[in-house]
Amino acid sequence: MPYYYLSVALNGPFYHHFDYLPPQEGAECQPGCRVLVPFARTRKIGVVVAHVARTTVTAAKLRRVLQCLDEKPLLNTADLVYLDWVARYYQHPPGEVILAALPVRLRKRRKALAPAQSAAPACRTADYPLNAEQQAAIQAVQARLGQFAVFLLEGVTGSGKTEVYLQLAQQVLARQQSVLLLVPEIALTPQLQQRFTERFTTGVSVLHSGLNETERERAWHQVRLGLTPFVVGTRSSVLNPVPHLGIVIVDEEHEPAYKQQDGLRYSARDMAVARAQRAACPVVLGSATPSLESIHNVTCRGYQRLRLQHRAGIALPPELQLLDIRDQPLSAGLSAPLLTALQATLAAGEQAMIFINRRGYAPVLTCYSCDWISECAQCDAYQTMHRSQGVLRCHHCGAQQTIPRQCPACAAYDLHPLGQGTEKVGDFLRDRFPDTPLLRIDRDATSRKGSLQALLDQVHAAAAAVLVGTQMLAKGHHFPRVTLVGILNADGGLYSADFRGSERMAQLLMQVAGRAGRGDRPGRVLIQTRHPEHPVWQTLLREGYPAFAQVALAERQAAGYPPYTHQVLIRAEAKKPELPEQFLQQIAAWVQQQATEVTCWGPVPAPMARRVGRYRIHLLLQSARRRCVQDLARALRHYVQTQPIPNGVSWSLDIDPV
C-alpha cells in the first residue's frame, strides 16, 4: 500500500472529498493539481486538495487516480484553504467552488496553456496632482499596507476615486506585491484598463466573461504566476489565485452585480474583505453611494470611512430638480419641460443623456380590441417588444417570437405597444433632432465584442449629442461634455416589494446624476416623477445620499431587516407548484422544532413565481446573530440529505441573499 492517499475534490453536489490511490505510473500528484479519476461508471475531473496518511475507505472500494493532468500545482495551499472557507461559509460543495476558481478550459480534460512572459512592473513618473481629500485618503491606506484593514472610500461622482486607486496601486507594486481591482460589470473594464495601462507600462491582466476561453486562461496564468501583478476583473476574479496580494480594491462596492445569483451564490464584495484578511492587506471599498451594509460596518465592524466630498478640478456638483409629470402629456415618455431643456442643451453645443432603465422598444404589446397582452408562456412576465429586431422577447428565459401582425387571440389588426424602452425613446429623439448624433447604450446595442468601446469613442468625438441608455450609462463613465441628464420612470423603487428597493433606486439615480457637469460647464439633472412629495425624493434632493442612507438604516433597524439581522434563503422549484410547496412546508416544520433564535418566514411564492416553466417557492430564515442562522442552515442541509426529496424538485441555500 502507498504511504499516502490523495484527497480529491470533485465537481458535483458532494460536500466531502474522495480518497484515491496515487496513479499507477507513480506520478507525483501535488495538492492543487487536476486529476482524472474513476467515479461510479464514469470519469471525472477533480483537484487534489491534500495527501492523507489514512483513509476510511475499505481496500475493496478504494480506486486509483487514472491520470495527473498537471505537472505543477495550479493552486497553492493558501488558495485551497481560502476556497475551502468559501465553500463552508456559503454551504456549497467544495469541488464546485474549487473548479469555479479555474478557467473553463481547465475544468475539462485540457492541457494548461503556456502564458506569455511579461517585463517587471513599472510606473510612469509623471506628476499627477491630488487635492487634500485625495492625499488624506491615500495616506490613510498607505499607513496600513502590510496589514489587514477595511476602508470605505465614499467619494461623490467625479471626485477622483480612480486616481486614488492608481496611486495606491503604484505604492503596492513598488513593494513587489499584487493589486486586485474588482469592477461590477464588463462595461467598466475597458476604460479602467486604458487608464491603468497608460500609467503602468507593463499593462494589466483583465479577467471577465467577455474574453474567449483561450484569452481568459492565458490572462489567468499571467496572474497566477505573478507575471502581471495588476489584475482588473469582474465578480469571479475574487476566487482566482493572486500571489503576493498587497491590496484589494472594490469599485462601485454597492452594486448588486457583485452577488452571484445562481450556483455558488457568493458576494464578491464580502469575499474581497475575507480575501484581504487572509492576505494581511488592506481592502478599499469605493462608491459614491455606499451600500447600507458597508455604512453600518463603519460603526459595528471597524471599517474606516474616507470621504471625497468635492469633485476633482473645477467641476461642480450638478443641480438636481424634480419634474412633476402628473398632469403632463408625454411624448415617448418625455415631458415638455425636459424636451425644452434638451433643445437648449444641444443648441449650446453640449451633450445630453436620457436615462431609462428598460431596454427594448416597449415592455408589452397589447390588443385594444380584446385586451390580449404579450405574456411569456414560460414565465410570469411579459414579452418585451424589440421593434428593430422584429421580435417579442422574454428578458427572463430568452424565449422569443416574431411580432404578430394580428392579435393571436381575436385576429384583430389592433396591436399597440404600451410604455417605452430605450429603443422607442431613441427613435423619437432621432426624429426630433435629426441633425444631432444619437447613441443608444444598452445590452442590445453593445452585444458584439468591441461595440461598447466604439460607442464610447463616438461620444467623446462628438460635440452636441444625445445619449440614451440603461444603467450601463450610470457606472463610472466620464463624459465631460454632458451637461444635462434626464431621468425617466424614476418612481419604480418607491413602492417596491423588495426592502432594498428604495436603496437601489437612490444609488442608481445618484450615479446617473453624477454623469452631468463633469467638465468645465455646470450640470443639470431633471428627474421626472409622479410623486414629487415622497420623503425619499425630498431627503435625496435636499440633504443628499448620506442623509438618505441614515434614514433608510433607521427604517431597517426598526423593521428588523439586514444589516441588523442575517438571512438565509431556501429556494425550491419544480414543474408542478405543489411539489416545492410541500417540500418547504416540511423544512419549515423541522425549523420550528429547533430551539434556536431563528425566525422562519414562509414558504411563499418567489417574486416571479414561474420562470422557464418551473414554479419557485421561497423560505426565509432570519436571526439577529449570524452564527445562529449559519449553524441552522448547516444542520438543515444535513437534515435534507437524510430525507427523500420529491421527484423533480431542486433546492438550494442562499447565504446573505440579495
N, C-alpha and C positions, 0 to 999 in steps of 0.2 A: 504494500500500500504506500501511497505518496506521503511525504512529510507534511503536506498541506493540501487543502481543498480550496476551490475557487467559489467565493460567494458572488453570485451574479444577479444583477437587477435586470428583469425582463420587461419589455414593453407590453403592458396589458393590465387588467384590473386586479393586480396582485399586490397585497400590502406587506409582503415579505420577500426576502431574497431566496434564491435557489442555489443549493450546493452541487458542484460538479467536480469530477476528476479533471486534472490537467490534461491537455491534448496528448495524444499518443506519441507525437513526434518529439515531445519533450520541450516544446517552445515555452519560453518564459512569459506567461500572460500576467503582466503587471496590473495592479489596480488602475483603472482609468482607460484600459484598452477594451475595444469591442471584441466580442467573441460570437461565433456561430455555434449554437447548441441544439441538441435534440430536445423537443418538448412535445409530449404526447405523441401524436403521429405526424408531427410536422417539425419544422426547424424555425428557430427564432434568433434574432439579433439581440444580444444583451451587452451589458457593460460590467466588467469585473469591478466590484466595489471593495473587496478585501481578500486576503489569504487567511484562511482559518485552519487551526490545528485539529479541530474536532468537528464532527457532523452528527446530526441526529437522524440522518437518512440511513436506512439499512443498506448493507452492501448489495443486496439484490436489486434495489431500486436506484442505486447511485449510477449515474450515467456520465459519460466523458464528453468534454468540450470537443467539438468537431474541428474547429479552426480558430486560431487567434488572428484577427483581421488587422491588427496594428502592431508594428514593431516597437513603437514607443507610446506611452500613455497620451491620450487626447485630453484627459482631465487629471489634475493633480489631487493630492489628498485633501487640500483645503477646499477645492471645488466640490469634491464628493461630499464632504461634511456639510458644506453650505446647502447643497441641493437636497441632502437628506433632511436638513432642518426645514426647508421649504415644503417638502412632502409631508412632514409631520404637522407643521402648522396648518396647512391647507387641507389636511386629511385626504391626501391624494396618493395614488400608487407611486412608489419611489421610482420604479422603472420608467414610467411615463414622464416624470419630472426630469430625470437624467437624460432621456432621449430628447426631450424638448430643448435641452441646452446644446444639442448638436445640430449642425446644418442638415437639411433634408437629405442630401446625398449620403451622409454618414449614418443616417437611420436605416439605410438599406445596405446591402452587401456590396458596397463600393469601396474601392481603394482611395485613401485620402489623397487629395491633390497637393502638389507642392506649391508653397507660396512664393511670390516674388520677393527678392531682397529689397530692403529699404536702407536709406542712409540713416546716420544717427540723428535724433531730434535736434531742430534748430529753430530759432525765432528771429524774425526781422527786428531790428533795433530802433525802428522809427519811434518818435515820441508821440504818444497818444495821450492828450490832456484829459484829466479827470477833474470833476468837481469835488467839493468837500465831502458830500454824501457818498460818492463812489469810493473815494480814498478811505473813508472810515470803514466802509463795508469790507473792502479788500484787506485792510489791516486787521480787522476782527477775525476774519477767516484765516489769514496768514499766521496769526498767533497760535492757531490750533492745528496747523499742519503737523502730521505725525501722530495725531491722537483723534479719538472719536469725538465729534460734536455735531449738532444739528443746527443749521442756520435757516431761518425763514427770511428770504430776501424779498421784501414787499416793495416793489417799485412801480410807480404809475407808468402807464404806457408811454414809451418814448424816453424813459429816464436813464437808459444806458445800462440795463442789466447785462446785455450781451458783452459789453466791454468789460464789465466786472468778471464775467466768466472767462474771457480771454486772458485777462491779466493774472487771474488765479491759475489758469491752466499753464501760463508761461512759468510761473514760480514752481508749480508741481513738476513740470517737465525738466526744469533746471535741477531738480532733486533726483533726476533719473527715475521718476515714477510715472505711472499711467493716469490718464484722465478718462472718466466715463461720463458722457453727457447724454442724458435721455431727453427725447422730444416726444410729444404725444402722437404726432402723425407724420407720415411720409412727406406731406406737403411742406413741412418746415425744414427738412434736411438739406435741400439744395442751397438755400440762401445761407444757412449756418455753415455748411461745408465751404461755400465760397469765401465767407469772411475768415474762417479758420485757415484755409489753405493759403489765403493771401498773407496771413500773419505767420504761419508755421510752414517753413519751406519743405518739410518732409511730407506734407499732406495729412489727410485724415482718413481713417478707416470708417466707412459708413455701413451700418447693418440695418436693413429693413426688408420688408416683404416685397418691395418693388424690384429688387435685384433678382436676376435669374439664379438657378441653383449653383452654377459654377462661380458666378461673381460673388455670391454670398459666402460660399465656402472659402474661396481664396481670401476674402476680407477677414473671415473668422480665424483662419490660420495666422494671418498677419498679426491679429490682435493676440491670439493665444501664445504665440512665440515672442511677443514683445517687440515685433519689428515696426509696428506703428502704434506708439503708446497713447495716441489720442483717438478715442472712439466716440462717434456720434451714432446713436441708434434709437430705434423705437422700443416699445414695451419689452419685447422678448430679450433685448440686449442685456437686461439686468440678470439674466440667467447664464450668460456666456462667460467663459473664463477670461479674466483680465488680470494678468500678473502685475505685481508691484503697484497695486492700486493706491493712488495718492489723494484723490478727491473724486466724489460723485456729485454731479450736478443734475437736478431735475428741473427742466424748463417747463413753464406753464403747469406747475405741480397740481393745480386744481382740476385739470382736465379729466373727465370720466373715461377718456380713451386709455388711460393707464390701467384700467381694470379689465382684465381678460374675462369675457362673458361666457365662455364655454370651455370644456376640458378642464385644464388646470386653471381655476378661477382666481388668479393671484392679482394683487395690486402692485404694479411696478414701482410706484412711489414708496409704498411701505417696504417693499423688498430692497429698494435702494438704501433706505435707512439701515435695515438689517445687514446689508452687504457692507456698508461703510463701517458699521460697528465691528464686524468681524475682521475688517482690514485695518482697523485702528486709524481711520482717516476721517476728515470732515465730510459732511454732505450738505449741499446748498439746495434748498427748495425755493425756486424763484417763481414769482407770479405778481401780476398787478392786482389780481383778485383772488387771494389765497383761499383755499378750502376752509370750511369751518373747523374741520378736524385739525388742520395744521395750526390755525389760530388758537384753538383750545389747547393744543400741545405746548404752546408757548407758556401757558400758565401751569399746566399739570405735569409736563414731562421735561421741562427744562430746555425747550427749543429757544434759541436766541434770535430775537427779531431784529432785523436790519431794515431800515426804511430808506427808499429813494423817493422823496416826495416832490421833486421838481424834474421837469423834462430837461434833457441834455441840451446844451447850446442855448439858442434864443427861442426855441419853440415854447409856446404857452399851452396850457390845458384848453381843450375845446369847450365851447359854450353848449350846454345841453338844454333842450327845450321840448316840452310836450306839445303835440298837435292833437287837439280833441276832434275826433272824426265821427262823433256820434250822429251828427246831422249833416255830414259832408258827403256829397256824391263822390265816388271813387272811380278812377279810370285805371283798370288793371291793378287795382289795389293802391293807387297813388292818389293822394288828395291834391286839391288845387293849390294850397299853400306850399306843399312840397314841390310840386311841378314848377311853381313860380321861382322858388329858391334854386331849383335845378337849372332853370333857364338863365338866371343871373350868374350862377357859378360858371357855366360853360361860356357865357358871353365875356366873362373876365379872363378866359383862357386857362381856367383851373379845372381840376378833376373832381368828380363826384362819385360816391359809392352808394348803391342801393342794396340794402341787406334784406333778404327774405330767406328764412331757414327752411325752405321747401323747394326741392328740385322738381323738374318736370314742367309741363305746361299748366296742368290743373290737377288738384288732388282727387277729383272724382268726375266722372261723366254720368249724366242723368238724362232720362227721357221726361220731357214736360207733359207728355200725353198720359203716361201710366205710372210715373214716379219710379221707373226702373233705375237702379244705381249700379255702377260698375264694381260690385263686390268680388273679392277673391274667393274662388271655390275652395281653397285650402286653408285660408287664414281668416280670422275675424278682423279684416281690414279691407279697405278699398283698393282697387287698382288705379294707379296714377296714370293720367293721360300724358304721353310723350308725343306731341304732335309732329315734331321734326322727324322722329323715327317711325311714326305711324303705328304706335302700339299702345296698349294698356298694359301696365306692368305693376306687379305687387312688389313693393320695396322690402318685403319681409322674406318671401320664399323665392322670388325671382320669376314666378310664373307670368307669362305674357301672352297676349293675343293681339291680332290686328284690330285697329279701331274700327268698329262696325259702322256701316252707313245707315242701317236701320236699327231700330230698337230690337234687341233679342227677345223681348217679352211680347210686344204688341205690333212689331214691324212698322211702327210709325217713323217717318223721317223727321224726328223732333228731338234729336240728341243735342245736348248742350254741356259744355264744361262749366263746372262750378269752382269758384275760388281761383287762385293763381299760384304759380310757382315761378322759378327763375326764368324759365323759357318764355312764359307769357309776358312777364314784366320786361324781359329783354326785347321781345318782338315789338311791344308797344313803344318802348323808348327809342328803338331803332327807327320806327316810323315817325315818331315825334321829333327826333333830332337827327335827320338823315345825313347831315354833314359832319357829325361827331362820331368818332370811333366808339363802338360799344363792345365791351369784352365781358363775356359771361364766364364765371369761375365757379364751377361746382363739379361734383363727381362725374357727371355725364360728359362735361366739356373737357375734362382732364384725364380721361381713362387711358389714353395712349401714352406710352413712355415718352417723356420729354415735353409733353403738351403743356403741363403746368408752367414749366420754366419759360416756354415760348410765349405764353400769355403774359407772364410777369415782365418779360423783356419788352413786350409791346406796351404795357402800362408805363414803364419807365421811359420809353422812347417817345411817347405821345405827349402833346401839350394838353389841350382840352380833351377829356374822355369821360365816359361813363362806365363804371364797373358794376356789374350785377352779379351777386353770388350768395352762397350759403355761408355756413360757419367756416369754410375753408379760407374766407377772406379775413376772418377775425383774429387769427392767431399769428402774431409775431411779424407780419409783413410790414415793410416800411415803404409807404407811398408818399413821398414828400410833397407831391402836387395836389393831393386830395385835401380839399378844404370843406367839403360838405359830405355828411353821411346821413342818409335817410333810412330809417328802420321801419319795416312793415311787419304786421302781425306780431306786435310786441307783447300782447297780453297773454300769450299762451301759458306762461308759467305761473300766473297769478292765482289760478284756481286749480292747480294740478293735483291729482290724487297722490302723487309722489311727494313725500315730505321734503325732498330736496329740490322740488320744482322751482320755488322762488329763488333759491340759491343759484341754480343752474342758469335761470333767466338773467339774474343780476350780473353774474360773471360774464355771460356771453355778450350782453348788451354793453357792458363797460369795456370789454375787449374790442367790440366793433367800434364803439365811440372813439376808442384810442387810435383808430386809423386816421382821424381827422386832425389837421393842423400840425403835422409833424415836421413841416419845413419852416420857411420864414414868413408864412402867412397864417393868420388865425383860422382856427377850425370851428365848425358849427355842426351840431348833431340834432336832427329833428326826429322825434320818436312819435309815431302815430299810435294813438291809444283810444279805446272806448271807455277807459276807467281812469281818467286823469287824477281823481281824488284818492286813488288807492294808496294806503300807507307805504307800500313798497316803493312806488314812484316818488312820493314826497320825501321819503328818507334818502333815497338814492340821489335825487337831484339837489336837495338842499344841503345834505351833510356828507354824501359820498359813500363809497363802498365800505370803508371801515365802520361807519355808524350802522349801516345796514347789517353788517356781519354781527355786531354786538346785539342788535335787536333779535336777529334770527337765532343766535346762540341762546338767548334768554328764552325764546319760544321753544327751542329744542329741549332745554333743561326742564321747563315746566311740563312738557308733553312726555318726557322720558324717552326721547329719541337719541340716537348717536349724535355727537360723540360722548354723550353722558351715559349711554348704555352700549352694549355689544351684542351683535346679532349673528345668527347662523340661519340661512335659508335652506330648507329642504325642498327640492323640486322633484316632481314626479310627472310622467306623461305617458300616454298610451293612445291608441286609435279609438278606444271606447272610453267615454268620460267617466263611467262609474268605476273603472279599474284603478286609476291613480287616486281617486277619491277614497276608495275603500282601503287602499294601501296606506295612505297618510292618516286615515282615521285610526288605523291600528297603531301607527307610530305615535300619534297624539295620545292615545290611551296609555301607551307604555311610558311616555314622558310624564304624564300626570301622576303615575305611580311612583316616580322617583322623588325622593325627598331632597329637592335642590332649590336653589334660589333663581331658577329659570322659569320665565313665563312663556307659555305656549300659545301662539295665535294661529287660528285656522283649524283645519285646512280650508282654503278658499281658492277660487279660480285665479289664475295669473292675470295680470292686467290685459294681456292678449291671450284669452283662454284657449283659442285654437290657432295653431301655427303649423304650416306644412302638413295639414291633415291630422295632427296629433293634439289631443286635449291635455292641457297643462294645469296642474294644481300645485299650490304652494303651502308650506307650513313654516312659520317663523318662530324661532327660539330667540329669547331676549333676556339679558341679565345685566345688572349694574356691574358685575365682576366678569372680566374677560375669562379668567381661569374657569369659572363655573360653566360658562357656555361652551368653552373648548372641551372640558372634561366630559360634559354630557354628550357633545357631538361625537367624541371618540367612543364612548360607551354605546351610543346609538348605532354607530357603524358596526360595532361588533354584534350588537343585538340583531340587526338586519341580516347579517351574514348567517345567522342561525335560523332564520325564518324563511319559509317558502315565499318567493316573490311571484305574484300573478304573471302569467304568460303575457308578454307584450309590454310590460311596464318597465320603464327605465327611470332611474332616480339618481340624484346627485346632491352633494353637500356644497354649499357656497358660504365660505367663511368671510365675514365682513362684507356682505352683499351690497351692491350699488344698483 
